[in-house]
């Protein structure tokens, strides 16, 4: 494969948006939100106006614009305008605790913030003390189909702020009165900060350039999974998560397709409603929601209601957490569409190994995306020059590709231990088979040592979810009599919940699940106990949060 190359003068907003106008596709629908839609020309007009407004407001080029919005159309032109202006996009979860958002305001030294009045009010102390903030732009928080371009009143807590506080729609109106040209950018200017999940401390920002994103769009979105012009996309993860920023915004726009948005939190009900409304061809999904959709579909059928219709879907994408083979097979059998499970990271922007059309190996994360290189090295490898492990042996995955981060902002030590030129040490444990398929064994820092043997929680969880009563599972370490043991936390499927409520039902189910594990796992890997819960904690990316579960268990004594 010939590696994509990009000219020195290059801007990501140009390649994913303005180029559609030059191609004569300006009247195609770019965005849908409820019953409303926006063409490529309409999105481009708002993007240019807002980029000029950023300049008018004194937002310096190369400075961060922090976007903390639900999935509404203003998220899209706020992001694209930041790129067109030569700024740096940073994104946050509008439902995150105020302390987490305030941390990023301080850490990023944001020059502009685009958010809702409620979020602005919750982080007002951080905004008022910031010496870097030049403008606060506000967007209404509306249900799907609401008027996301309406003006809003600023919160009283920001009265007398030393920076402009105005509705985003008014800033765009002001930008429409300007005719100043957009200043060209270099392909290697930083344009995006993608945050780590913060599982080992405060999130750190990966600094990415314009060409990083364009490279992955070409080799993964176009050449591997095959986005095309007639696609309509819907996403379970929210746009602030780099996985969805790609799959449900940058990728569809880059090929002239349509990105369909819903602003509510993803639940089986809201996701099913979005699929019914938009009839998507591509759904960005995560394993946890796939399991919930299956259960919700069964519940609807039990009530005599219509089942979920996914006949419009060409494929689902899955990433972010392990997809158990049993869940994959159930999902594909029920809904009749392929699922392309893959792995990516904030360090590499997006997916670099994946299943793909005509090439699905259940339980694996597929093969390397052409344009990247992967090596499985010993855990103590000091650099990418170490000898790779033979096929079948588990080690740490290293990945090489042109979308690699420049490093972590304000953390040289962590950067030196992660990035080696073109190479990134992922910290993920994998084995690669003779055919080049990759098999995930968990994170190196998630391993649990039981009786002298390292146990990967994901392996035990995969076994648990194969039991017909188990919907979700998480395995964590617990201390018993001074020894480390494993405990399984299980969310039962709908059909098994009633059984658990009968006399002796929980004990019988627990014993049955443990026997299931005994028959399939070595002795050290079998959970010492099973605890039934209504749900499992998730992080803001929708992944099961084992560390939050560990903290909760410790807090209980």
N, C-alpha and C positions, 0 to 999 in steps of 0.2 A: 504494500500500500504506500502511495506517495503521501508523505506527511503534509497536512495543510500548512500554508504559509500566509502571512498577512503583511500588508505594506506598513511602512513606518508610520504614516498618517492614518490612524484607524480609531474608530469609536464604536463601541458595542451597540449603542442606541441606533447608530446608522445602519449597522448590519442586520439588526433584528426588527427595525421599524421603518426608518426613512427609505430604505432600499425597496420596500414593498410599493411605495408610491412611484419610485422611478421605474419599477417593473410594470406599472399600469394596473396595480392591484389595490389602489387606494380605496375603492368602493367595496371591497370585501369586508365581511364582518370580522373584526379582530377580537372583540370582547362581548360577552353576554352576561347580564346580571338580572336575573328574573326575566321579565318580559322586555326589558330594554336591551339595546345593543349599540355598539360604537364601531364604526368602520376604521380601517387603518388610517385614512386621512383625518378622521376626527381625533383619534388618539394622537397622531403626529402633531396636529395643530395645538392641542393642549400641552403636549410635551415641549414643543418649541417655546410656547408662551411662558410656561413655568420655568424653563431653563433661563430665559431672559429675565424673568422676575427674580430668580436667585441672584443673578448678577446685579440687578437693580437694588436688591436688599443688602448687598455687600457680602454675600456668602462667597468666601474665597475659593478659587479652584483648588483641587487636591485636598479639600477639607471634607469632613464627614457630614452627611445629611442622615439623621437618624429617623427612620420610618417605622412607626409603631402603630399599625393599622390592622383592622380586620380585612378579610378578602373582599374588597370592594374596588371598583374601577380606579378611584384616585390613588390606590396603592400603585397601580401600574404606571400611570403617567408621572407620579412622584419619583419612582425608581428610574424611569427612562429619562426624565428631565435632569436628574442628578448626573447620570452618565453623560448626557448631551452637554451639560454645563462644564464637564470636566471635574465634577466632584466625586466623592467616594460614598457609595451606598453602605449603610449599616442598617440592619433590620432587627426589630424586637417584637416580642409577643405581647399584644395589648392586654392579655389576661394574666401576665406574669406579675408577681408581687412587686409593689412599688420599689422596694429596696433593690431588687434585681435591675429594674429599669434605671434607677438613679445611679447605680454602679456604672452602667454603660454610658450614661450622660457624662459622668466625670471621666471615665476611662477613655472615651472616644474623643473628648473635647469637641463635641458636635457643634458645628456652626449654624445648623438649622435643624429643626425637629418638625416632623409632620405627624400629627396624631389626632386623637379625639379629645374633646373637652374633658371627659371624665379621666382619661389617662393624664392629661396635662395637669388637672387639679391634684391628682394623687402624687405627682412628682414635682409639684410646684417649688418646694424648698430647693431641690437640686437645680431647677431651671433658674431660679432667682439668684443663686450664688454663682452660677457659671460665668466666668469671664470671657468665654469663647462664643456664647450663643448670640447670633445676629438676628434670628427670626424664628418665630413659632407660628406654624401654619396649622389650622384646625379643620377637621373633616367630620361631618356628622357620622355617628355610629347608627347605621340603619339596617333593618332586616333586608333580606334578599329581595331585590326589586324596588327598594326605597330610593329616594332622591339623594344619592351620595354626593351630589354637586351643590347642595343647598348651603347657604351661609349659616353659621352658628355663632352663638354668643360666647365670648371668652369667659372662663371661670373667674369669679370674684377674687380668688386667691392670687391671681396674677395681675390685679389692678396695680398700676404704677410701675410695671416691669420696665426695665431699661432697654428693651428691645421690642420691635414691632410684634404684635399679636393680632393676626388677622385670619379670616377664613381662606382656605386654599382657593376657593372659587374666585375670591376678590384678587388674590395674587395673580391668578391666571388672567383675569380681566385686565389687570395692569400690564401684564406681559404682552397682551395682544396689542397694546398701544405702542410697543417698542419694535424697532426694526433692526436692532443691532445684530450683526452676524454672530453665529456660534463659533467659538474659537476651536480650531482643530486640536485633537489630542494625539498623543503617540500611543502606539499599540502596547507599550510597556509601562504606561502610567498606571498607578494603582487606581482602581475604579470600584472595588468591592472589598468589604470586610465580611468574611464568613466566620462565625463564632464556633468554637468547639462547644461541646455539650456541657462542659464544666463539671464532669463527674469527679475530677480529682482536685477541684478548687474552683476559683472564679473563672468564668469563660474567658478565653483569649481569642483575639481576632487574627485570622489568617488573612494576609494582605495579598489580594489577587489583582491582576492586570486585565485590560480589555481583551487581550488575545487568549488568556486562559479560558475564558468562557466561550469564545468563538471556536477554539480548538475542540472542546468537548462537544459543542453543538454539531460540529461536522462529523467527528469520528463516532460518537455514541448516538445522538439523536437522529441524524440522517442515515449514517452508514450501517449502524448496528441494529437498532430497533425499528427504524424506518418511519419517522414522522413524515406526514405528507399534507398537501394543501387542503384536502377535503376532511381532515380530522377535526373533531371537537373534543376538547380535553376537560376533564374534571379532576379535582384533587382532594383527597382526604387530608393529608398534611397541609398546613396553612402556608401562604406564600412567603412568610418570613423565614421559613426553613429552606435552606439552599436546595434541598432535594426537590421541593415544589416550585421554588423560584425558577429552576430549570424546566421541569416537566410540564408545568401549568402556566408558564408565562414566556420565558425566553425561547424554548424549543418550538412551541406552536407559532409564535410570531415570526420566528426565523424562516419558516416554510410557508407562511401565508395562511395558516390554519386559524381556528377560533378557540380562544380560552374562555371557558364558562366558569363563573364564580358563584359561590354562595357564602354569605357572611357569618352564618351561625356556626357554633362549635360543631365539629364533626361528631355525630352520633349515628347509629344505624338508621334512625328515622330521617335525619337531615341528609345523609348521604344517599339513601334510597330515593328521597324526594328530588335531589339534584339529578340523579340518573334518570328518573322518570321525566323531569322537566326538559333536560338538555339532550337526551339520547346520545351520550358521548360515545366516541369510538375508542378513546384511550382514557383509562382511569388510573390515576396515581394512587396507590393503596399502600397499606402496611398490614402485616400479618394479624395484628390484634383486631383491626377493623374487619378483616376478611372473615375471621371467626365470628365476630359479632353479627355481621351481615347474614351469615349462614343461620345463626340462631334466630335472628329477627325474621328471616324468611320462613323458617319453620313455625314461628309463633303466629305469623300472619296466616299461614295455611291452616293452623289449628283453629283459628278464629273464623275460618271460612272466607278470608280475604284473599285478594289476588296476590300471587307470589311476585317477587322482584323480577322485573324483566330486564335482562342485560343483553338482549339480542343485538343491540346496536354496537356493542363493544368489539373492537378488533382484538384488543389485549389490555390486560392490567399490568402495571409495573409494581414491583415490590422491592423495598429496601428498608434499611434502618434497624431491622432486627431479624433474627433467624426465622425463616419460613419452614416449618416442619413439613416433611413430605406428606404426612397424612392429611394435614390441612390443605396443602396444595391440591392433592388429588380430590378431596371432597369439593373444593371450590370449583375446580375445572369441570368435574363431573356434573355438579349442580347447575352452573351458569354457562357452561359450554364455550368458554373463551380462554385463551392462553394467558398465563401469568409469567412474566419475564422477571425473575428474581435476580437482583444484582447487588453489588456493593460499591460504595463510593465514600467520600469523606470531605469534610470542609477543607482539609489540607490539599486535596486534588480537585476541588470544586464539585465534582459529580462522579458518576458511575464509571469505573474503569474495568470491571469484570461483570459479566452478565450472561444469563440465558437469553435466547433471542429467537426470532422466527425460524421454525423448523429445527430448532436445536435446544430442547429443554431436557435437562437431566435432574429429575426431582431430588431434592435434598442438597444439591450443589448450588453454587453461585455462578455456574456457567464457566465460560472461558474468558480469558483476557480480551478486552476490547482492542481491536486492531488499532494501533497508534500508541498503545501503552505496552510496557514490559513489566512482568511480575517475576519476582524471585522469592522462594521460600528458604529462609536462612535460619541458622541456629539462633536460639534466643540470646546468646552472648556475642553474636556477630558485632564487630566494631565498626563495620561499614559495608557498603554494597559490594565490595570486592571479595567478600567471603565466599567460600565454595557453597553452592546451593545444596540443600538436602536432597537425597534421592526421592523419587516418586513414592508416595505413601507415608512418608515421615512428616510429623507435625512440627512446624516451626513458625517463625514470625514472617508475615508477608511484608515485602518491600515492593514498592511500585514506582515506576519511572514514566514520566510523560510531560508534555509541554504545558499542562494546566497546573503544574505544581505551584504551591504558594511560595511567595518570597520569604515567608517566615512569620512568626508571631509578633505582633506589636508589643513592644516593651517587655520582651522575654527572650533574650538572646540565648540563655542557658537551655531553655526548652527547645528553641529553634535548632541549636547545635546538636541536640540529641535526637532530632526528628528528621531534619533535612540535610541531605548530602548532595549538593548540586541538583541534578535532575531527579534524584532519588528521594523517596519519602519512606521512612520506617513507620508502618501503620500501627504497630502494637497488636494487631489481630493475629490470632493463631489459625493457621491453615495447613492443609496438606493438599498436594496436587497429584492427581492420578496419572497413569500412563497416557491417557487420552487428552490431558491438559485441562480437565475439569477441577475446579477448586472447591474444597470442602471445609467449611468453617468449624472451628473448635472452640470459639470464645475469645475473649480478650485475655491477653497475658496477665493483666492485673486483676482478672476476675476468678482465676483458678483457686480452688479450695483444696488444701492438703488434708486428706482424711487417711489416717493410719499409714502415713508415709507415701500415699499415692495422690497425685494431683488429679482433681476432678473438675471437668469443665461443666458449669451449670447448664449450658446450652444442650449438651448431650443428654443430660438427665431430663431436661424439659421436653426435648424432642420425643423421648420415650414416653413421658407422661401423657403428652397430647395425643398419642396414638390410642390411648384408652378411650372407648366410646363415650364415657361419662365426662371427660375432661375437655373444657373449652379453652382455658388459659392456664398457664402454670409458670411459677417462678421458684427457683431453688436458691437458697442462701445458706451461709454457714451460721451455726449456732454453737454456743459453748455448753456442754453437758458434762458435769463432773470434771471440769478442767480439760476436756477433750473437744476437739472440733468435729462436729457432725453436720450433716446436711438436713435441711427441713424443706419440704415442698409446700408451697401455698397454691391452692387450686381453686379456680372458678369453674363450677360445674356447668355443663350444658343444660339447656332448658329441660330436657326430658329426664335428667337425673336429679333435678332439684327437689321434686316432690318425693322421690324415694329417700333422699337424705333427711327429710322431715319426719319420716315414719320412725317408730320406736326401734332403736338399734340400727337405723338406716345409715347414719354417719359412720359408725364403727365398722359396719359391714362394707361400705363403700371404700373406706380408708384401707381396710385389709385387702380388698380386691385390687385396689390400685397398687398397693405395695407388692402384692404377688405378681402383678403384671410386670413391675420393674425387676423383681428378682429373676424372672424368667428371661430377661433381656439384657441385664446389666451385670457387670462384675460386682462383687459384694460391697466394695468400698463406695461404689457409685449409687447404690440403692439408698433413697432418703430414709433417715431414721424415723421420720414421722410425716404425716400429711395433715395440713390445716386447711379447712374449707373457708373461703372468703367470698364476699359478694363481688369484689372487684380488686384489681391490683393497681398500685400507684403508677402513674405515667409521668414522664418528663414533658417539657413543652414541645418535644418533637413527636409525641405520641408513643414513645417506646416504653416498655415496662421498665420501671426504675428500681433495680435491685437494691441500690444503695439507700433509697428512701425507705424501702421495706426493712432493710437491716436496721436503720435508725429507729423505725417504729417499733420493731421487736425489742431492741435494747431499751427503748423508752418505757416499755411495759414491764421491765424488770429483768 
